[in-house]
């Protein structure tokens, strides 16, 4: 079941720079995360892995602890496969991450990446609070996958310093980060967003602030059409996934990918795009039925497939 926990990524610079100086990634020293969900814990892990001190903030200590457990399990698997950067070990990385339930602990942040629930009101509340708490030089970024950067930025007095940093799931594994430019985002802040993602050894691409950006604008119709093909008896679910994997060289077919993303997340993204862009983004009936039945994919043990 989804919960309204807020996850925010904070970055604190060693030295504050004046408003007239050009900010670069070298100004970023430590990263904080609030609300230890799937995306937030992944962002925190990757930031700590690349040398940043991380602060994790959530509304309940239990949520922070759950996030730490996720991070520790992921680091353990990467360590077992010798997949950590040279000179890094799981204990050192883990020790760079601290936890808190106090939003005021973010006051000295220079960069904040919000990864809260995909709900405009929730995100606007987070950004309004951060706008009051952090310094004038702080950059506010959002990990949203579908919601307008401009709409989120309008909750602040610094819309020119708000940018989209859309990490892919799972964050420690996926290489890409989508940088989304709001209506008032400056070139300097856009460049800083690219540089920060690249410092985490990610590869970036850039999107204008249009519904769904690049990734979900194309991905959600693809997933929904795969679900419709299965529901209408075009092929078995295995053959639909195999046909797309072998026929288009994608690593996962649409039904497997939907299970990994979470069927509730796919439905919410599809509904948002449907509202903004019309009937071509209408969610598949079977997707809605699965979500109503509580079969949300890998995280619940059952979606289109079953998982242990």
N, C-alpha and C positions, 0 to 999 in steps of 0.2 A: 504494500500500500504506500502510495506517495505521501510524503509529509512536507509541511511547509517549513523546512529548515533552510536557512540562508547560508550560502557558502560564498565567501569573498576571498579573493587572492590579493594580498597586500605586498607592495614592494617598497622598502625603505632605503633611501640613498645614504651613503656615508656622509656626504655633505650636501646641504641644500644649495641649489644654484639660483641665481637671480632670475627674474622674469625675462631679462633681456639676453640671457645666455642660451645657447642651443643645447637642449638635452640629448644625451646619447645613452646607449645601453650601459656605458661605463659608470653612469650615475646610480645605477641600480645595485643595491647591496643585499637586501634581504626581502624575502617574499612571505606574505601571510595568506592563509586561506580560512574562510569562515563558512561553516556548514559542511560537514564532512560527508558529502554524497559521493557518488561514483566519479563524477567529473572533477570535483574539488580535490578529493584525495589523490586522484591521478595527477592533477596539476601540481599539487604540493610535492608529491613524490619526485616528479621530473625536475622541479625547481631545486629541491634539495640535492638530487643526484648531480646537478650541474653547479654545485657549490654555494647556492643561496641559503641563507638562514631563513627558515619558514615559521610563520605563526599561523596556527589553525584556529579559527574562531567559529563556534556554532552556538545556537540558542540554548542547548542543553549539553552538559558534560558527557552524557551517554552517547550523543551523536559524535562528539569529538573522539571519544574512545573507539567507537565503531570505525571511524575514519582511520585512526591509527592502526587498528587491526587489519584493515584492508591494505594499507601501505606496507605493513610488515610482511603480510603474506605475499604481496607482489614482489617486494624486494627479495624475499627468500627464494622465490622461483627464479628471478633473474640472476641472483647470486649462484644458485645451483647450476645454471646454464652458462656461467662465466660471461654474462651479458652486461655487466656493469662497466662503466668507463675505467680505463687504466688508473690504478692508484686509489680507487674507491672501494669501500666495503659496506655491507649492509648496516653495520653498527654505526659507522661514521655518518652515513647518510641519515639514518634514523635520528641520531642525536642533534641534527641540525633543525629538527622540527619541534616546535613548542605548541601547546594548546591553550586556548582561553575561551571564555564565554562572554567576555566584555568587549563590546564594540569600540569603546573608548581606547582600547589598546591599539587601535589603528591610527591614532592621531598623527603619528610621524611618518606615515606612508607617503612615498612618492608615486607609486603605481599601485592601483587596486584593480584586480580582475574579479568581477562578480560572476559566480556560477550558481545562482539560486534557481529555484523552481521556475519553469518556463511560463511565467505569468506576468503580464505587464505591470499590474498593480504592485505585486511583490517586488519586482525589480525597481520600479520607480521609488518605492518606499526606501529600499536599500540605498539607492543613489542619493536621495534627498538627505538621508542620515549621514552618509559619507561626506557629502558636500559640506555639511556643517562641521564635521569632525576633522577631516584632513586639511593640510595646508593648501594655500592658493596654488602652489606649484604642482600639486598631486595630479596625476593622470588617472582617470577612471575608465576601466575597460570592462566589457561584458562578454561572457562566454555564450550568450544566446545563440541558438541555431536558427531561429525564425523571426524573432521580434525586432521591430524597427529600432535601430541605434538612435535615430533622431528622437523617437518617442521617449525612449529611456533617458536620453540626454536632457530632455526638456524639464526633468525634475530637478536639474542642477542650475547653478549660476555660472557653470563653466562648460557649456555644450561643445565648445571648440576643443576641449581636452578630453572628450569622451570618444571611445573607439571600440570596435568589435574585435575580440580575440577569440575566435571559435575553434577550440581544440577538438580533435576527433577522439572517439571512444574505441578502445581503451587508450588513454593518454600516454602511458609509458611505452606502448607498442606502435601506435599510429604516427606516421612521420609528419602528416600535414597539419597546418594551422591556417584558417581562413581569416584574413584581416578585412574587416568591414568598415567602410568609411561613411560616417554619418553626414548629414547635411552641412554641419558646421565644423566637422573635424578638420583640424589644420594639417598641412603637409608634414609639419614637424612631428606631430603626434602619430600620424600614420607611419612615418619612417621609424619612429621609436618602437611602435608595435611590431613591425617586421623584425627589427634588430633584436628585440627581446625574445621573440619566438625562435629566431635563428640561434641565439645564445643557448637555447635549450636543445640545440641540434634538430630543430624542426625546419621543414621547408614550407614556405608561405605562398599563398596566392591572394589576390585582392578582389574584393567585390564592392560594388556600390550598394547603398542601403535600399535594396529592393526585396520584397517578401521572399524568404527562403534563401536569399543570397545565391551563391553558385551551387553549393552542395545539396541542400535539402530541396531546392527548387526543382532539381533534376532527379534526385534520389527518391523522394516520396512518391511521385507518379510511377516510377519504376517498381518500387515495392508493392504499391497498391495494384498495379496491373498483374504482377506475379501472383498476388493473392486472388485476384479475380479469375485468372487463368486456372488456378487450382480449384476454386469454388465452382467454376463452370465446367469442370471435367475435361479441360484441354489435355491435361497430363497429370500423372501423379506428382506429389510434392517433390519427391526425389528427382524425377525426370525434369521438372521445371527448373530446379536448382542446377542439376547437371547440365541442362541445355544452355543456361546462361553462363555457367562457369567455363564449360568447354567451348561454347560458341562465341563468347565475347572476352574470354580471358580474365574475368573478374575472379577474385579469390573466394567469394561467397555468392550463392544465388540469393534471390530476393527473400525467400521464406526463412532461410538460415540467418541471413543478415537481420531481418526484422526481429527474430527471436533474440539475437545478440544485442540489438539496440534496446529492445523492450517494446512490446506491442502497444503499451499505453503511451509511450513517448512517440511512436510512429503515428498513432491516432491523433494525439494532441497537435503534432506538427502538421498533419494532413488537414485537420480542422482549421488551424490558423491560416494555412495557405488557401483552403477552400473559401474562407471568409474574405480573404484579400484578393484572390485571383479568379474565383468562379468555379464552374462545374468541372472543369478538367482536373481539379484537385480534390474532387469528392472522395472521401475515404471509402474503401471497399467494405461491403456489408459484413463479410466474414471477419474483417479486422475488428469492427465494432463488436461483433458477437463474442469474439475471443476475449476482448477486454472486459466486457460485461460479465463473462464467466470467470474472470480472475486468472485466466491463462495468459500471462504476460511475457512468456518466453523463458529464456535461460534463468533469469533471476527468481522465477517461481517454480522452476523445475519442469514446466510444460508450457508450450506455445503451439507452434506447428509441429514441433518435435518434442521429445521427452529428454530430460537431462537428470543426471544423478546429482 
